[in-house]
């Protein structure tokens, strides 16, 4: 373990420890997420998902940061992607169970998604949570991941600078040069069915107050996976 790993671990402990020691920290965190959900999502993903990409860089290169990595541009991208994820959670969190209802499944609640807010386990709750994970990852995740890959290529091409990041994005060029076999074989065909659908199903089985924490953990994993996918593409070029 390198010294940078110890510093990183220490920083994580310092940030998380107050939430376990002082209940008011957790209550304040929940209150902010409730009152400012999209701003909170921006900040959360800007920090945690970017940290996930830094972990991916650490895994493949031994460093958390290097010249051209584009820490700030990546944080900006992840912040706005975090807002889109929050929107998708609202849309599919309500729409998934509604789809199940239109298939003829009876719900004990007027609003089908309310079953996800009920305590305990039930097969109807599991089916509803699965409907959210399935629709979220079939209809939203591929577009989301494509957009992220395009912005990732733009950050790499412009040297990771803030000035370069705000230059026009040649979307057609990036789409043409994107390594689609890697994107299909790894990102879509493997991570979505074997990780993201089960992961989001589990997330929507949990009480709402815990989904915030789980989503934060997932954002770190997402950053690592997308960083690994980017590395796989570069090796094929």
C-alpha positions as CSV (number, residue, x, y, z in Angstrom):
1,X,0.0,0.0,0.0
2,X,1.4,3.4,-1.0
3,X,1.4,6.5,1.0
4,X,-1.3,8.0,-1.3
5,X,-3.5,5.1,-0.4
6,X,-3.2,5.8,3.3
7,X,-3.9,9.5,2.8
8,X,-7.0,8.6,0.7
9,X,-8.2,6.1,3.3
10,X,-7.7,8.6,6.0
11,X,-9.7,11.3,4.2
12,X,-12.6,8.8,3.7
13,X,-12.6,8.0,7.4
14,X,-12.6,11.7,8.4
15,X,-15.4,12.5,6.0
16,X,-17.6,9.5,7.0
17,X,-16.9,9.3,10.7
18,X,-19.1,12.3,11.8
19,X,-22.2,10.6,10.2
20,X,-21.7,7.6,12.6
21,X,-20.8,9.7,15.6
22,X,-23.3,12.6,15.3
23,X,-26.8,11.7,14.2
24,X,-27.4,15.3,13.3
25,X,-25.0,15.0,10.4
26,X,-27.1,12.2,8.9
27,X,-30.3,14.1,9.5
28,X,-28.9,17.2,7.9
29,X,-27.8,15.1,4.9
30,X,-31.3,13.7,4.5
31,X,-32.8,17.1,4.8
32,X,-30.6,18.5,2.1
33,X,-31.4,15.6,-0.2
34,X,-35.1,16.2,0.4
35,X,-35.1,19.9,-0.1
36,X,-32.5,20.2,-2.9
37,X,-32.5,16.8,-4.6
38,X,-31.0,17.8,-7.9
39,X,-28.3,20.0,-6.4
40,X,-27.5,17.3,-3.9
41,X,-27.3,14.8,-6.8
42,X,-24.9,17.1,-8.7
43,X,-22.6,17.4,-5.7
44,X,-22.8,13.8,-4.8
45,X,-21.9,12.4,-8.2
46,X,-19.4,15.1,-8.9
47,X,-17.4,14.0,-5.9
48,X,-18.1,10.3,-5.6
49,X,-18.2,9.2,-9.3
50,X,-15.1,11.2,-10.0
51,X,-13.4,9.5,-7.1
52,X,-14.5,6.2,-8.7
53,X,-12.7,7.2,-11.9
54,X,-9.6,8.1,-9.8
55,X,-9.8,4.7,-8.3
56,X,-9.9,3.2,-11.8
57,X,-6.8,5.2,-12.7
58,X,-5.1,4.0,-9.5
59,X,-5.9,0.3,-10.4
60,X,-4.4,0.5,-13.9
61,X,-1.6,3.0,-13.4
62,X,-0.8,3.1,-9.6
63,X,-1.8,6.8,-9.4
64,X,-5.0,8.6,-8.4
65,X,-4.2,11.5,-10.7
66,X,-2.0,12.2,-13.7
67,X,-1.5,15.0,-16.2
68,X,-4.4,15.1,-18.7
69,X,-6.7,13.2,-16.4
70,X,-9.0,16.2,-16.2
71,X,-10.2,16.0,-12.6
72,X,-12.4,19.1,-12.7
73,X,-13.9,18.5,-16.2
74,X,-14.8,15.0,-15.1
75,X,-16.4,16.3,-11.9
76,X,-18.5,18.8,-14.0
77,X,-19.6,16.0,-16.3
78,X,-20.5,13.7,-13.4
79,X,-22.4,16.4,-11.7
80,X,-24.8,16.9,-14.6
81,X,-25.0,13.2,-15.1
82,X,-26.0,12.9,-11.5
83,X,-28.9,15.2,-12.2
84,X,-30.0,13.1,-15.1
85,X,-29.7,9.9,-12.9
86,X,-31.9,11.6,-10.3
87,X,-34.5,12.4,-12.9
88,X,-34.3,8.8,-14.2
89,X,-34.9,7.5,-10.7
90,X,-38.1,9.6,-10.4
91,X,-39.3,8.6,-13.9
92,X,-38.6,4.9,-13.7
93,X,-39.2,4.6,-10.0
94,X,-42.8,5.6,-10.6
95,X,-43.2,4.2,-14.1
96,X,-41.8,0.7,-13.6
97,X,-44.4,-0.4,-11.1
98,X,-47.1,1.2,-13.2
99,X,-46.0,-1.0,-16.1
100,X,-46.4,-4.0,-13.8
101,X,-49.9,-2.9,-13.0
102,X,-50.9,-2.5,-16.7
103,X,-49.9,-6.1,-17.1
104,X,-52.7,-7.1,-14.9
105,X,-50.9,-7.4,-11.5
106,X,-53.1,-6.2,-8.6
107,X,-51.6,-3.7,-6.2
108,X,-52.8,-3.0,-2.7
109,X,-52.1,0.7,-3.1
110,X,-53.7,3.3,-5.3
111,X,-50.2,4.4,-6.6
112,X,-48.3,1.3,-7.6
113,X,-44.9,2.7,-6.6
114,X,-46.1,3.1,-3.0
115,X,-45.4,-0.6,-2.6
116,X,-41.7,0.2,-2.8
117,X,-42.1,2.4,0.2
118,X,-43.7,-0.2,2.4
119,X,-41.5,-1.9,5.0
120,X,-40.4,-5.5,4.8
121,X,-40.3,-7.9,1.9
122,X,-42.9,-9.1,-0.5
123,X,-42.8,-10.7,-3.9
124,X,-44.8,-7.8,-5.3
125,X,-42.3,-5.4,-3.9
126,X,-39.5,-7.4,-5.5
127,X,-41.3,-7.5,-8.8
128,X,-41.8,-3.8,-8.7
129,X,-38.2,-3.1,-7.8
130,X,-37.1,-5.4,-10.7
131,X,-39.3,-3.5,-13.1
132,X,-37.5,-0.3,-12.1
133,X,-34.1,-1.8,-12.5
134,X,-35.0,-3.4,-15.8
135,X,-36.6,-0.3,-17.4
136,X,-34.0,2.0,-16.0
137,X,-31.1,0.1,-17.5
138,X,-32.8,-0.8,-20.8
139,X,-34.1,2.6,-21.7
140,X,-31.9,5.1,-19.9
141,X,-28.5,3.4,-19.2
142,X,-27.3,2.9,-22.8
143,X,-27.9,6.5,-23.7
144,X,-26.4,7.7,-20.4
145,X,-23.3,5.6,-20.9
146,X,-22.9,6.7,-24.5
147,X,-23.0,10.4,-23.5
148,X,-20.5,9.7,-20.7
149,X,-18.2,8.0,-23.2
150,X,-18.4,10.9,-25.6
151,X,-17.5,13.4,-22.8
152,X,-14.7,11.2,-21.6
153,X,-13.2,11.1,-25.1
154,X,-13.5,14.9,-25.3
155,X,-11.7,15.3,-22.0
156,X,-8.9,13.0,-23.2
157,X,-8.6,14.7,-26.6
158,X,-8.4,18.2,-25.1
159,X,-5.8,17.2,-22.6
160,X,-8.0,17.3,-19.5
161,X,-7.9,21.1,-19.4
162,X,-10.9,23.2,-18.3
163,X,-10.4,25.5,-21.4
164,X,-10.3,22.5,-23.7
165,X,-13.3,21.0,-22.1
166,X,-15.5,24.0,-23.0
167,X,-14.5,23.9,-26.7
168,X,-17.1,22.5,-29.2
169,X,-17.6,18.8,-28.9
170,X,-17.2,17.0,-32.3
171,X,-19.8,14.4,-31.5
172,X,-19.9,12.8,-34.9
173,X,-16.1,12.3,-34.8
174,X,-16.2,10.7,-31.4
175,X,-19.1,8.4,-32.3
176,X,-17.2,7.4,-35.5
177,X,-14.0,6.6,-33.5
178,X,-15.7,5.0,-30.5
179,X,-14.8,1.3,-30.1
180,X,-18.3,0.0,-30.3
181,X,-17.3,-3.7,-29.8
182,X,-15.9,-2.9,-26.4
183,X,-18.9,-0.7,-25.5
184,X,-21.2,-3.6,-26.5
185,X,-19.3,-6.5,-25.1
186,X,-18.3,-5.0,-21.8
187,X,-20.5,-2.0,-20.9
188,X,-23.9,-3.1,-22.3
189,X,-23.7,-6.9,-22.6
190,X,-22.0,-7.6,-19.3
191,X,-22.4,-4.7,-16.8
192,X,-26.0,-4.0,-17.4
193,X,-27.6,-7.5,-17.1
194,X,-25.1,-8.9,-14.5
195,X,-24.5,-5.9,-12.3
196,X,-26.7,-2.9,-12.9
197,X,-30.2,-4.5,-13.2
198,X,-29.6,-6.6,-10.0
199,X,-28.0,-3.7,-8.2
200,X,-30.8,-1.3,-8.9
201,X,-33.4,-3.9,-8.1
202,X,-31.7,-4.2,-4.7
203,X,-31.6,-0.5,-4.3
204,X,-35.3,0.0,-4.8
205,X,-36.0,-2.8,-2.4
206,X,-34.4,-0.7,0.4
207,X,-36.2,2.0,2.4
208,X,-36.0,5.4,0.6
209,X,-33.7,6.9,3.2
210,X,-31.0,4.2,2.4
211,X,-31.2,4.6,-1.4
212,X,-29.2,7.8,-1.2
213,X,-26.3,6.0,0.4
214,X,-26.5,3.1,-1.9
215,X,-26.7,5.4,-5.0
216,X,-23.6,7.1,-3.7
217,X,-21.8,3.7,-3.5
218,X,-23.0,2.8,-6.9
219,X,-21.7,6.0,-8.4
220,X,-18.2,5.1,-7.2
221,X,-18.5,1.6,-8.9
222,X,-19.9,3.3,-12.0
223,X,-16.9,5.5,-12.2
224,X,-14.6,2.5,-11.9
225,X,-16.5,0.5,-14.6
226,X,-16.6,3.4,-17.1
227,X,-12.9,4.1,-16.5
228,X,-12.1,0.4,-17.1
229,X,-14.1,0.4,-20.3
230,X,-12.2,3.5,-21.5
231,X,-8.9,1.7,-20.8
232,X,-10.1,-1.4,-22.8
233,X,-10.9,0.9,-25.7
234,X,-7.5,2.6,-25.7
235,X,-5.8,-0.8,-25.7
236,X,-7.6,-1.8,-28.9
237,X,-6.7,1.4,-30.7
